[in-house]
């Protein structure tokens, strides 16, 4: 199963540096928020180190998940179980990774991103090491599925959030480069896993994979620890004092709930633009994997040889890698708003997906290959943009929690999409319907994107204000917790320009 | 006396003819069917029409039968009226099989019936026309198609399942047997029903050998035999048993590398932190006021910047 890119689908990037300058009044009221927007966004060498760390992490999380299919045959033979029972292993792993994403970001808000990612890497590795000792299938569900999945959820979204926090100008490019790890690793892992399975069997291979996953820990260690060691105390302002005179336990519980609510950024669930964005991304997710799953089979059904059909997939994968970097670079040129570019890429993806089966029906292999390349490029392009767009919608202060919530909510699309398309295929007997439906999911999502507020404005929406009342300053802490230790990266020419900009607002 | 003897012979001859169709009177693997007892052999015909020089035809034989093989050749450029044709088995010409072949309807025709009763009867039969053209009939019992060419790797103390599956498209065997390679011999594996180590589970078309409590001595070649009336076809499965030390070595190398990296990184961070700038951890009050003073401040000033309110 290749669910990975689903999670990479979220975020709109390029919080424009001009925005804080445009509405200084609103921002000045909450100086901390401004600092978050400007302080760390330095596009410096430190940021690129984080991009490297993101590259390694996406390799070891999603590249690994993608290549776990190599173990499938071995598990079926050893445990003598059905294919479906074995598929549950990766399903549980991916589902846990996505559903626990908010947990990952909440912990990020509460504690150090460094600690969270290091713990996540350790957990993921532990799950794989324990899995190598499995004697029964439920053991594998618990270790490879739950434990590793939990570890992966603690790694991925905090890592993405960290990279995004380090960049302003080149955020999308940084994300794009970081995410290429997924594509590159699938080329490397396929032969590597096969080699390991041939020499060590599945037990030894899982053990070695656990060791490889441990490399996430140094990546996490690269994250600058923030100046915050403990979750912030509730500010004086009556919030914590509500009912404080009465049972101390009740208010402590309430304040705990309040903190949980804040760390999970649950207030976003009432945030219109965020929900719209999430809905669109969910649709993208639903359609995203269908071509990967069905294209080869469709090619075979249309009469192409196994080799030719697989070649289309490989070409698509290569185009995907190129698309990520290219789209990241293109977006950061700043010619158009990120939302517009995202709509463009997703619309094109939908068009290409719809065209692909039509090309093979028309009998032209060249056309199929061309559309496949187009699909790969656009699909990779949109993954760079989706995460990077989040700050524009929810603001940097709530970005971290937003990423987690987004990952979790969009997973619904990813869980439902492929089975639905499989159902369509079973009903109609051909893959054309399922591929066309996937393309329509993309087109529908693009349309939903256009309903975002201020969509048709050239310069984008005003920066969002944090909701009034509860925990304003804590939220800034929460965001700042991740973005903390400002200026720890080195500053180069462009970076100083950026910080100049933001600092003039702060001055 | 002689008259009744002749009559008896004739009657026997008639009976033998009616039992199993035509028989070859010579050549290996053919015997006259028993006159009084034994089931009749089923019969089958394989005929091939070809032009050109050679062709190969695979014939699956499952039980003893009488097989008539027929070759029809369209001839070469010049078609002499009379050529010689003969039959070969496994490369050697069958005695008294050489006979003249006449051109009929622009074709040459060779037909012979073979009685395949046991494993000896299987092999490579060829009809040869004039040393110019031939058809090879490969008679064999069905073999397991998908053979795993790489050994199955397992661990000491673990259990492993070796299995063989005959494709649905091929005739299913009557039963399965398992052998273990012992030097150049194959020894039969015949475990008692409740033996702790070996267990054989046969299903229609599929067989599984479960070996428990593996030791390194269990490594080697195992053969599953598909049992047909005519013969047993073997398929090889290799087993390799290793100890946990083998994957442990690369694992420890990787863990060592991770530990080195982490220590280096944390050490670097600590020297940077304890170097020019004081500890970065602040109380919450001061953490709010993240208002940097200087534009493009250097690294060393970060915490001082935070301190200045």
Interface residues (C-beta under 8 A of the other chain):
Chain A: X31 X32 X34 X35 X36 X39 X77 X78 X80 X197 X198 X199 X200 X201 X203 X204 X205 X207 X208 X210 X211 X212 X214 X215 X217 X218 X221 X222 X224 X225 X226 X227 X228 X229 X232 X233 X473 X476 X477 X480 X484 X485 X486 X487 X488 X489 X490 X491 X495 X496 X499 X500 X503 X506
Chain B: X150 X152 X153 X154 X155 X158 X160 X161 X163 X208 X242 X244 X246 X247 X248 X250 X251 X252 X254 X255 X257 X258 X261 X262 X265 X266 X269 X280 X281 X282 X284 X287 X288 X289 X290 X291 X292 X295 X296 X297 X298 X299 X301 X302 X303 X305 X306
